[in-house]
Amino acid sequence: MLLLGISGSLRRGSHNRRLLDAAAGHLPASVTMRVFDGLAEIPPYSEDEDAPAAVQRLRAALAGADGLLFATPEYNGSVPGQLKNALDWASRPFPDNALRGRPAVVVGASTGLFGAVWAQAELRKVLRTAGADVLDDELPIGMADVAFTPDGALADPEQAAALGRVVDRLLQHAGGRIGPAGLSRC
């Protein structure tokens, strides 16, 4: 089974990338998670343009995944523009797009107290509108600058357990089961 992780942050050292890495620690050996690393390369969406190579790469990564794990920060109470832009590209052609029917879950981390809850809600809405099969699970990681241990795990045992439950539900929804695994990049 293959999960695709997508962080909505372009920042090096992103808390949301760290959250994807922590999620990978909850995967069984039979599951691989690849993290899409080409978000910054995707140009602004335009219906007048054919999909460039970066968009084709995103669409192929989405279509090849058994499940999707999005980790998003919150910018001005919503989804980061680059992530929304990428999903606008991915949602075409509608209705037969790479997101259609794909099991997905959204988590988020931010340095504020609320852990990107508004952005998570907005992202779930966008994904559902595009046709993804989105779980209602939510995992807000607030105060993300101090939420991780030096080895990358979540410091709070309750948050770590909640992340494990979210990952488990995604795997069950996508047809898999749970335990520790590897992380690769695509």
ABEGO torsion letter per residue (X at the ends): XBBBBBBABABBGBAAAAAAAAAAAABBAABBBBBBAAAAABBBBBAABBBBAAAAAAAAAAAABABBBBBBBBBGGBBBAAAAAAAAAAAOBOABBAABGBBBBBBBBBABAAGGAAAAAAAAAAAAAAGBBBBABBBBBBGAAAABBAAGBBABAAAAAAAAAAAAAAAAAAGBBBEBBBBBBX
